[in-house]
Amino acid sequence: METMIPLTEKFLAAIAGWPVIFEARKIRAAGRVKSARYEPPLLRGAVRAGSRLFASGLRIISEQDIENICSCGASQMEGPICSHSVAVALEVIHGTSASPQSVRG
């Protein structure tokens, strides 16, 4: 059985930093998160960036073992937790769908 790590803004800030949180909030506010779902250990979604749609998310094994699985260039080249994946997490946390753990757009 997988242990579910609760998604909170405090947790996201600890793993990604506040500048990434601020950028992710802008992405979410602009309606660019097209899908978001958290089925531990996978957080998955899609984020629109111009004409591209990034498959974004995180593999959260523990609070210290987190892998960014976004298809954006920065994530692929450098590996940091990007604002796209954090925006997906924020959508799961704050989304307005009937289910608090998934959003479809």
C-alpha positions as CSV (number, residue, x, y, z in Angstrom):
1,M,0.0,0.0,0.0
2,E,1.4,3.4,-1.0
3,T,1.7,6.1,1.6
4,M,0.0,9.3,0.6
5,I,2.0,12.4,1.1
6,P,-0.5,15.2,1.6
7,L,-0.2,18.0,-0.9
8,T,0.1,21.4,0.8
9,E,1.5,24.7,-0.3
10,K,4.0,24.5,2.6
11,F,5.2,21.1,1.3
12,L,5.4,22.5,-2.2
13,A,7.4,25.5,-1.0
14,A,9.8,23.2,0.8
15,I,10.5,21.1,-2.2
16,A,10.4,23.7,-5.0
17,G,10.8,27.1,-3.3
18,W,8.6,30.2,-3.1
19,P,9.5,31.7,-6.5
20,V,8.3,28.5,-8.2
21,I,5.1,28.6,-6.1
22,F,4.5,32.2,-7.3
23,E,5.0,31.3,-10.9
24,A,2.7,28.2,-10.5
25,R,0.0,30.4,-9.0
26,K,0.1,32.6,-12.2
27,I,-0.1,29.5,-14.4
28,R,-3.2,28.2,-12.5
29,A,-4.8,31.7,-12.3
30,A,-4.5,32.0,-16.1
31,G,-6.5,28.7,-16.5
32,R,-3.5,26.9,-18.1
33,V,-3.8,23.7,-16.0
34,K,-5.9,21.4,-18.2
35,S,-5.9,18.3,-16.0
36,A,-4.7,17.4,-12.6
37,R,-4.9,14.1,-10.7
38,Y,-3.1,12.7,-7.6
39,E,-3.0,9.0,-7.2
40,P,-0.1,8.3,-4.9
41,P,2.7,8.2,-5.6
42,L,1.9,9.9,-8.9
43,L,0.7,13.5,-9.4
44,R,-0.1,13.9,-13.1
45,G,-1.6,16.6,-15.2
46,A,-1.3,18.7,-18.3
47,V,-0.4,22.4,-18.6
48,R,-0.7,24.6,-21.6
49,A,2.3,26.8,-22.5
50,G,1.6,28.8,-25.6
51,S,0.9,26.2,-28.4
52,R,2.4,23.4,-26.4
53,L,0.8,21.1,-23.8
54,F,3.2,19.7,-21.2
55,A,2.7,16.4,-19.4
56,S,3.5,17.6,-15.9
57,G,3.7,16.1,-12.5
58,L,5.6,14.6,-9.7
59,R,6.5,11.1,-8.4
60,I,6.3,11.5,-4.6
61,I,7.8,8.5,-2.9
62,S,8.5,10.3,0.4
63,E,9.0,13.9,1.6
64,Q,12.6,13.6,0.5
65,D,12.3,11.4,-2.6
66,I,10.5,13.4,-5.2
67,E,11.0,13.2,-9.0
68,N,9.7,15.9,-11.4
69,I,8.2,14.2,-14.4
70,C,7.3,17.3,-16.5
71,S,8.1,17.3,-20.2
72,C,9.2,21.0,-20.3
73,G,12.7,21.8,-21.4
74,A,14.0,23.2,-18.1
75,S,12.8,20.1,-16.3
76,Q,14.3,17.7,-18.9
77,M,17.7,19.6,-19.0
78,E,18.2,20.6,-15.4
79,G,15.8,18.4,-13.4
80,P,14.4,21.0,-10.9
81,I,10.8,20.9,-9.8
82,C,9.2,23.3,-12.2
83,S,6.3,25.6,-12.0
84,H,4.2,23.4,-14.4
85,S,4.3,20.5,-12.0
86,V,3.6,22.7,-9.0
87,A,0.7,24.3,-10.8
88,V,-0.8,20.8,-11.3
89,A,-0.4,20.2,-7.5
90,L,-2.0,23.6,-6.7
91,E,-5.0,22.6,-9.0
92,V,-5.4,19.3,-7.0
93,I,-5.2,21.3,-3.7
94,H,-7.5,24.2,-4.7
95,G,-9.4,22.8,-7.7
96,T,-13.2,23.4,-7.9
97,S,-14.2,20.0,-9.2
98,A,-16.5,17.7,-7.4
99,S,-13.6,15.5,-6.4
100,P,-10.8,17.2,-4.5
101,Q,-8.2,14.8,-5.8
102,S,-8.8,15.2,-9.6
103,V,-9.7,17.9,-12.1
104,R,-10.5,17.6,-15.8
105,G,-10.5,20.4,-18.2
